[in-house]
Amino acid sequence: MKNLAEFKKLIERYREITLEDIEVAFVRGNAHFQKGIDMETIANYLTGFGSVGTCSLCLPINGVCKKCAWGPRKWGCMKHDTYKYIDNIAKTSSELLDAFKKRADYMEEYLKIKSEETYVKSN
């Protein structure tokens, strides 16, 4: 787990995002792209979500999944409904905000389980 600190920071980032942050990103995105902007693009702007090249977890490990806190399986980060909800189900700002909070909850639970597994293995 080479990116544990970043994993914890991302949980905090998901929790800190407000509806206003999403709406500001929406307005800026529409002005920049001069067309409709989707929730995945807003998520990427706010958190780096959805791309190895922008993901705050992928960047410090050069996109090597087996080094990731989500690892060792390839694309482990994408294997839960909370990812899918941000990626293509959330259609409104409030749905995206809810998706961020659910993702943070899941990540905290995942981290707790991984910590317990590590403790058991070391004893």
C-alpha positions in Angstrom: 0.0 0.0 0.0 2.2 2.8 -1.3 -0.5 5.4 -1.4 -2.2 5.1 1.9 -1.7 8.7 2.8 -3.3 9.8 -0.5 -6.1 7.3 0.1 -6.9 8.9 3.5 -6.7 12.4 1.9 -9.1 11.4 -0.8 -11.6 10.3 1.8 -11.3 13.7 3.5 -11.6 15.4 0.1 -14.9 13.5 -0.7 -16.2 14.6 2.7 -15.2 18.3 2.2 -16.9 18.8 -1.1 -20.0 20.9 -0.9 -23.0 21.4 -3.3 -21.6 24.8 -4.0 -18.2 23.3 -5.1 -20.1 21.1 -7.5 -22.2 23.9 -8.9 -19.1 26.2 -9.3 -17.3 23.4 -11.2 -20.4 22.9 -13.3 -20.5 26.6 -14.3 -16.7 26.7 -14.9 -16.8 23.5 -16.9 -19.6 24.7 -19.1 -17.8 28.0 -19.7 -14.6 26.2 -20.6 -16.0 23.5 -22.8 -18.9 25.6 -24.1 -21.2 22.6 -24.1 -22.9 20.4 -21.6 -20.6 18.9 -19.0 -21.3 15.6 -17.3 -20.9 14.6 -13.6 -17.9 12.5 -14.3 -16.0 15.5 -15.7 -17.0 17.5 -12.6 -15.8 14.6 -10.4 -12.5 14.6 -12.3 -12.1 18.3 -11.8 -12.8 18.2 -8.1 -11.0 15.0 -7.2 -9.0 13.6 -10.1 -11.6 10.8 -10.4 -11.8 8.5 -13.4 -8.3 8.8 -15.0 -5.0 7.2 -14.2 -3.4 10.5 -15.4 -5.3 12.6 -12.8 -6.2 10.2 -10.0 -4.6 11.3 -6.7 -4.1 7.6 -5.9 -2.7 6.6 -9.2 -0.2 9.4 -9.6 2.1 8.6 -6.7 2.4 4.9 -7.8 2.5 5.6 -11.6 -0.8 3.8 -12.1 0.5 0.4 -10.9 -2.6 -1.2 -9.4 -0.8 -3.8 -7.3 0.9 -1.0 -5.3 -2.4 0.8 -4.7 -4.4 0.8 -1.5 -7.2 -0.7 -3.6 -4.9 -3.4 -5.0 -3.7 -5.9 -5.7 -6.3 -6.6 -8.4 -6.2 -4.5 -11.5 -8.7 -1.6 -11.4 -9.8 -2.5 -7.8 -10.9 1.1 -7.4 -13.7 0.5 -10.0 -15.1 -2.7 -8.5 -17.8 -1.1 -6.3 -21.1 0.5 -6.9 -19.9 3.8 -5.4 -17.5 4.2 -8.4 -20.3 3.4 -10.9 -22.6 5.9 -9.2 -20.1 8.7 -9.6 -19.0 7.5 -13.1 -22.4 7.3 -14.8 -25.4 7.2 -12.5 -25.3 10.6 -10.8 -27.1 13.1 -13.0 -27.6 16.1 -10.7 -25.3 18.0 -8.4 -27.1 16.7 -5.3 -26.8 13.1 -6.6 -23.1 13.6 -7.2 -22.7 15.1 -3.7 -24.4 12.0 -2.3 -22.2 9.8 -4.4 -19.1 11.4 -3.0 -20.3 10.9 0.6 -21.1 7.2 -0.1 -17.7 6.7 -1.8 -16.0 8.2 1.3 -18.1 5.9 3.6 -17.1 2.9 1.5 -13.5 3.9 1.4 -13.4 4.2 5.2 -15.0 0.8 5.6 -12.6 -0.7 3.0 -9.6 0.8 4.9 -10.9 -0.6 8.2 -11.2 -4.1 6.7 -7.7 -3.9 5.1 -6.2 -2.7 8.4 -7.8 -5.6 10.3 -6.6 -8.1 7.6 -3.1 -6.7 8.0 -3.2 -7.0 11.8 -4.4 -10.6 11.6 -1.6 -11.5 9.1 1.0 -9.9 11.3 -0.1 -11.9 14.4 
